[in-house]
Amino acid sequence: MAALSVWFWNERFWLPHNVTWADLADPAPGVEYPKAGHLLSALPLAVGIFAVRILFERFIASPCAFLLHIHAASVHWRATPNPVLEKVFTSITKCPDSRRLDGLSKQLDWDVRKIQRWFRHRRNQDKPSVLTKFCESMWRLIFYLFMFTYGICFLWKCPWMWDTHHCWYNYPYQVLTPGLYHYYVTELGFYWSLMFSQFTDIKRKDFPIMFIHHLATVSLISFSYANNMLRVGSLVMCVHDASDFLLEAAKLTNYAKYQRLCDFLFVLFAVVFFITRLVLYPLWILNTTLFESWEMIGPYPSWWLFNSLLLVLQVLHVIWSYLIAGIAYKALVRGKVSKDDRSDVESSSEEEVDTNGTNNKGVKMVFSPKVENGTNGHAVATITWPQQIRSSSSSSSW
């Protein structure tokens, strides 16, 4: 383990030339530099944040939901226990295609529409109520808004907010201030808590993607702290926090059925997202990490790593912006943004759609393929929020 630690924390990789960990270990009296050991405090903080979240959802978010007439309605239609269909549902597919439906119909001597109805009811049993989603979004809204407000108030007094050259003056011998420490460790603790809570939160189709995303976020925050890139890291976190709370606010108004307010907030979120991710991020953040730092401290191995990851993030920003622009445009033209379709309860209507895409009233329906941003094969008639948008909103830090 000692040899592995020495290899991992190789000074020639993490630090600029002629700088060693020893240079950062014993600063002058009253001066402290970031150390990797400081990050351990984020773990108990993550547990505390998770506990606060539970209390918040129970004693604050739930009463607010009831005031808005949002209740934990039970599923009205439950699937009749059937071992054959249950095995298909749990082991093969939750949305069987026409060929499988025909095979199950012959095997069970059931009508195809009855099997379709069974699978729809079975899917609804596993999906959370609007109350659960409302409480989760309200918690995220409050925390994102708090962190963005704290970040703005803290950075407003920092010189690197107004002149990014200060991110690199005397680097890496930059003093760790209490405000910067609290900002970084709280963000890190929050993302640790998201990793924990993913196993108890609403199960969505993008669970593996988001888990990897949170893991990458935790790694980047930790590594940037360890080699004292906190100043530019704080700017990155603030830029990403600017739009997150607006998306959660739009979700809340959607759950409360304030559709016009939902549409307005989503369009506002889209505008802020474009400004922060397509303008400020490349012209402000990437400019200083790529060009100003090159001139002032020169490149070194971890410099290449961090800038490569930041550039990859910019590519994701472009992809997410394209998706958001399409949804915002449809919201303006058609007048409706629908809810997050990755965990919604399907209609309890007894109308079924046959395999040719026509319901029993003869109306042609549109089906979306089973992809990350689709509706898992169900009929769609409104605009939906792809899972990539949730990814973008959750990428608050990096």
C-alpha positions as a printed Julia matrix, in Angstrom:
398×3 Matrix{Float64}:
   0.0     0.0     0.0
   2.86    2.36    0.77
   4.42    1.71   -2.63
   1.04    2.23   -4.31
   0.56    5.51   -2.46
   4.0     6.74   -3.49
   3.3     5.81   -7.11
  -0.14    7.43   -7.13
   0.96   10.7    -5.51
   4.02   11.07   -7.71
   5.21   14.67   -7.38
   6.29   14.87  -10.98
   2.75   14.12  -12.08
   0.7    16.25   -9.68
   2.91   19.27   -9.09
   4.74   21.8   -11.27
   8.46   21.4   -11.84
  10.74   21.96   -8.83
   7.81   21.66   -6.37
   7.51   18.79   -3.88
   4.87   17.69   -1.39
   7.31   18.62    1.35
   7.18   22.23    0.17
   3.46   22.25    0.84
   3.53   20.25    4.05
   5.16   22.74    6.42
   4.1    26.29    5.58
   4.98   29.33    7.65
   3.24   29.83   11.01
  -0.38   30.81   10.54
  -0.37   29.69    6.9
  -2.01   26.51    5.63
  -2.09   24.88    2.24
  -4.61   22.27    1.07
  -3.77   18.67    1.97
  -5.38   15.48    0.76
  -6.15   14.52    4.38
  -8.54   17.46    4.67
 -10.9    15.69    2.28
 -11.71   13.01    4.83
 -13.9    15.53    6.63
 -16.26   15.41    3.64
 -17.33   11.85    4.51
 -18.98   12.56    7.89
 -20.35   15.77    6.34
 -21.96   13.67    3.59
 -23.66   11.53    6.22
 -24.87   14.69    7.95
 -26.21   16.13    4.69
 -28.06   12.89    4.0
 -29.61   12.98    7.49
 -30.65   16.62    7.04
 -32.21   15.68    3.72
 -34.36   12.98    5.34
 -35.6    15.43    7.97
 -36.16   18.15    5.38
 -38.23   15.92    3.11
 -40.32   14.65    6.0
 -41.0    17.84    7.96
 -40.74   20.59    5.32
 -41.08   19.24    1.78
 -43.99   16.89    2.52
 -46.15   19.54    4.25
 -45.46   21.9     1.33
 -46.58   19.19   -1.08
 -49.82   18.64    0.85
 -50.52   22.39    0.75
 -50.23   22.13   -3.03
 -52.59   19.11   -3.0
 -49.85   16.66   -3.93
 -50.4    13.36   -2.17
 -48.8     9.94   -2.18
 -51.54    8.35   -4.21
 -51.39    4.59   -4.28
 -51.38    2.63   -7.52
 -55.0     1.94   -8.4
 -54.33   -1.05  -10.64
 -52.02   -3.83   -9.5
 -50.85   -6.66  -11.68
 -52.34  -10.05  -10.92
 -49.56  -12.37   -9.64
 -48.3   -14.46  -12.54
 -44.97  -16.35  -12.32
 -44.42  -16.49  -16.09
 -44.98  -12.79  -16.71
 -43.08  -11.86  -13.54
 -40.03  -13.78  -14.76
 -40.17  -12.02  -18.12
 -40.58   -8.65  -16.36
 -37.67   -9.08  -13.94
 -35.23  -11.04  -16.12
 -35.88  -10.15  -19.77
 -37.83   -6.97  -20.48
 -40.36   -4.66  -18.88
 -41.77   -3.69  -22.29
 -42.13   -6.8   -24.47
 -42.28   -6.34  -28.23
 -45.05   -7.69  -30.44
 -43.31  -11.04  -31.08
 -42.83  -11.72  -27.38
 -46.39  -10.62  -26.67
 -47.69  -13.12  -29.22
 -45.59  -15.88  -27.66
 -46.83  -15.08  -24.15
 -50.39  -14.93  -25.44
 -50.14  -18.47  -26.82
 -48.33  -19.75  -23.71
 -50.84  -18.33  -21.22
 -53.9   -18.34  -23.47
 -54.34  -14.65  -22.68
 -55.41  -11.87  -25.0
 -52.5    -9.63  -26.1
 -54.23   -6.56  -24.71
 -54.57   -8.28  -21.34
 -50.82   -8.98  -21.29
 -50.08   -5.39  -22.27
 -52.29   -4.22  -19.42
 -50.51   -6.55  -16.98
 -47.08   -5.16  -17.91
 -48.34   -1.59  -17.65
 -49.76   -2.19  -14.18
 -46.6    -4.02  -13.12
 -44.42   -1.11  -14.27
 -46.57    1.34  -12.32
 -46.13   -0.67   -9.12
 -42.38    0.08   -9.13
 -42.68    3.77   -9.9
 -42.61    6.49   -7.23
 -45.42    8.85   -6.47
 -45.41   12.51   -7.46
 -45.03   13.31   -3.74
 -41.73   11.41   -3.61
 -40.41   13.19   -6.68
 -41.6    16.56   -5.38
 -39.74   16.1    -2.07
 -36.55   15.02   -3.84
 -36.62   18.0    -6.2
 -37.41   20.43   -3.4
 -34.39   19.23   -1.43
 -32.14   19.63   -4.46
 -33.59   23.06   -5.17
 -32.85   24.31   -1.65
 -29.34   22.88   -1.58
 -28.37   24.08   -5.07
 -29.74   27.54   -4.32
 -27.87   27.64   -1.01
 -24.58   26.6    -2.58
 -24.92   29.04   -5.47
 -25.74   31.89   -3.08
 -22.83   30.97   -0.82
 -20.48   30.68   -3.8
 -21.46   34.08   -5.2
 -21.16   35.78   -1.79
 -17.76   34.19   -1.18
 -16.3    34.73   -4.65
 -17.56   38.32   -4.83
 -14.83   39.26   -2.34
 -12.11   37.16   -3.99
  -9.68   38.76   -6.45
  -9.71   35.75   -8.81
 -13.42   36.33   -9.42
 -12.55   39.58  -11.22
  -9.1    38.74  -12.55
  -8.48   35.06  -13.26
  -4.71   35.63  -13.33
  -4.96   35.45   -9.52
  -5.74   31.74   -9.9
  -2.09   31.24  -10.86
  -0.11   33.92   -9.02
   2.42   32.15   -6.78
   0.88   28.77   -7.61
   0.89   26.28   -5.87
   1.83   28.3    -2.77
  -1.65   29.73   -2.32
  -3.07   29.99    1.17
  -6.16   27.98    2.06
  -8.79   30.3     3.52
 -11.66   29.08    5.74
 -14.26   30.24    3.22
 -12.64   28.37    0.34
 -12.23   25.25    2.48
 -15.89   25.26    3.53
 -17.07   25.84   -0.04
 -15.04   22.97   -1.42
 -15.69   20.46    1.34
 -19.43   21.16    1.38
 -19.69   20.6    -2.38
 -17.65   17.42   -2.05
 -19.79   16.23    0.86
 -22.94   16.86   -1.15
 -21.71   14.72   -4.04
 -20.67   11.97   -1.67
 -24.21   12.11   -0.25
 -25.63   11.83   -3.79
 -23.59    8.68   -4.32
 -25.0     7.22   -1.09
 -28.58    8.3    -1.74
 -28.65    6.96   -5.31
 -29.31    3.53   -3.82
 -32.39    4.77   -1.95
 -33.59    7.51   -4.31
 -36.01    7.17   -7.2
 -34.61    4.49   -9.49
 -34.19    5.95  -12.95
 -32.94    4.54  -16.21
 -29.72    6.54  -16.03
 -28.6     5.1   -12.67
 -25.26    3.67  -13.94
 -24.48    6.84  -15.89
 -25.21    9.1   -12.94
 -23.25    6.93  -10.54
 -20.21    7.14  -12.8
 -20.8    10.87  -13.17
 -20.92   11.41   -9.39
 -17.79    9.29   -8.98
 -15.96   11.39  -11.6
 -17.15   14.59   -9.94
 -15.9    13.46   -6.54
 -12.56   12.49   -8.09
 -12.08   15.81   -9.87
 -12.99   17.88   -6.81
 -10.65   15.78   -4.68
  -7.71   15.92   -7.09
  -8.08   19.66   -7.69
  -8.06   20.15   -3.92
  -4.99   17.97   -3.45
  -2.84   19.94   -5.9
  -4.25   23.32   -4.82
  -6.29   24.26   -7.88
  -9.01   25.49   -5.54
  -9.3    28.98   -6.97
 -10.16   27.95  -10.5
 -12.14   25.01   -9.11
 -14.35   27.38   -7.12
 -15.13   29.28  -10.32
 -16.06   26.05  -12.1
 -18.42   25.05   -9.28
 -20.1    28.45   -9.21
 -20.65   28.48  -12.99
 -22.29   25.06  -12.87
 -24.44   25.83   -9.83
 -26.01   28.84  -11.57
 -28.62   26.87  -13.53
 -29.23   23.77  -11.42
 -31.74   25.26   -9.0
 -33.82   26.62  -11.89
 -34.27   23.16  -13.36
 -35.38   21.78   -9.98
 -37.8    24.72   -9.62
 -39.27   23.9   -13.03
 -39.75   20.29  -11.94
 -41.52   21.39   -8.76
 -43.98   23.58  -10.64
 -44.58   20.73  -13.07
 -45.44   18.35  -10.23
 -47.74   21.03   -8.75
 -49.4    21.42  -12.19
 -48.49   25.09  -12.63
 -47.74   24.52  -16.29
 -47.21   28.1   -17.42
 -44.8    28.78  -14.56
 -43.07   25.48  -15.35
 -42.61   26.49  -18.98
 -41.27   29.91  -17.97
 -38.8    28.45  -15.47
 -37.6    25.86  -17.94
 -36.97   28.48  -20.62
 -35.2    30.62  -18.0
 -33.12   27.59  -17.04
 -32.24   27.08  -20.7
 -31.12   30.7   -21.1
 -28.97   30.6   -17.96
 -27.58   27.21  -18.99
 -26.53   28.52  -22.4
 -24.92   31.66  -20.94
 -22.99   29.83  -18.24
 -22.01   26.67  -20.13
 -21.5    28.0   -23.67
 -20.23   31.53  -22.95
 -18.81   31.93  -19.45
 -17.32   28.47  -19.18
 -15.23   28.52  -22.39
 -14.4    32.25  -22.42
 -13.74   32.56  -18.7
 -12.81   29.15  -17.27
 -11.14   27.4   -20.21
  -9.33   30.58  -21.18
  -7.59   30.76  -17.82
  -6.92   27.02  -17.43
  -5.55   26.63  -20.97
  -3.83   29.91  -21.82
  -3.25   32.0   -18.71
  -1.94   29.06  -16.7
   0.31   28.03  -19.61
   1.91   31.46  -19.62
   2.26   31.75  -15.84
   3.14   28.25  -14.58
   3.62   26.15  -17.71
   2.17   22.71  -18.42
   2.92   19.57  -16.41
   1.32   16.07  -16.46
  -1.69   16.73  -14.19
  -2.23   20.04  -16.0
  -2.85   18.08  -19.19
  -5.2    15.7   -17.36
  -7.37   18.42  -15.85
  -7.6    20.46  -19.01
  -8.49   17.37  -21.03
 -11.33   16.6   -18.63
 -12.53   20.21  -18.71
 -12.57   20.1   -22.51
 -14.56   16.87  -22.45
 -17.01   18.62  -20.14
 -17.36   21.41  -22.68
 -18.26   18.86  -25.35
 -20.99   17.56  -23.02
 -22.2    21.13  -22.53
 -22.68   21.47  -26.28
 -24.61   18.18  -26.48
 -26.83   19.04  -23.51
 -27.43   22.54  -24.88
 -28.65   21.1   -28.16
 -31.13   18.87  -26.34
 -32.31   21.65  -24.04
 -32.72   24.06  -26.95
 -35.03   21.62  -28.7
 -37.18   21.19  -25.6
 -37.27   24.93  -24.84
 -38.31   25.65  -28.44
 -41.12   23.13  -28.25
 -42.19   24.6   -24.9
 -42.5    28.03  -26.5
 -44.23   26.78  -29.65
 -46.54   24.12  -28.23
 -46.89   25.57  -24.77
 -46.0    22.57  -22.65
 -42.96   20.89  -21.12
 -43.79   17.49  -19.72
 -42.41   15.89  -16.62
 -39.3    13.74  -16.29
 -40.34   10.55  -18.07
 -37.73    8.28  -16.54
 -39.86    7.47  -13.52
 -43.4     8.59  -14.24
 -46.46    6.47  -13.63
 -48.2     5.48  -16.83
 -51.8     6.31  -17.5
 -54.29    4.04  -15.8
 -56.57    4.26  -18.8
 -57.74    0.91  -19.98
 -57.08    1.9   -23.56
 -54.28   -0.16  -25.0
 -52.24    0.47  -28.1
 -51.88   -2.39  -30.51
 -48.67   -3.44  -32.13
 -49.35   -1.36  -35.22
 -49.34    1.86  -33.2
 -53.11    2.44  -33.22
 -55.22    2.58  -30.08
 -58.7     1.14  -29.76
 -60.21    4.42  -30.91
 -58.36    4.27  -34.18
 -55.99    7.14  -33.3
 -52.43    6.77  -34.57
 -49.89    7.04  -31.75
 -46.17    7.83  -31.8
 -43.75    5.48  -30.11
 -40.23    6.33  -28.99
 -37.53    3.66  -28.95
 -36.1     2.37  -25.73
 -33.16    4.69  -25.39
 -31.74    6.75  -22.59
 -33.92    9.75  -23.3
 -37.0     7.9   -24.46
 -40.15    6.82  -22.74
 -39.27    3.16  -22.64
 -41.53    2.28  -25.52
 -44.69    4.03  -24.39
 -46.84    6.41  -26.39
 -45.75   10.01  -26.06
 -47.75   13.08  -26.94
 -45.89   15.83  -25.06
 -42.38   17.18  -24.8
 -40.11   15.24  -22.45
 -36.94   16.02  -20.5
 -34.19   13.62  -21.6
 -32.0    12.01  -18.96
 -29.01   13.94  -20.32
 -30.6    17.12  -18.97
 -30.69   15.63  -15.52
 -27.06   14.71  -15.99
 -26.26   18.29  -16.9
 -28.12   19.6   -13.91
 -26.35   17.16  -11.64
 -22.94   18.02  -12.94
 -22.85   20.94  -10.59
 -19.19   20.85   -9.93
 -17.23   19.58  -12.94
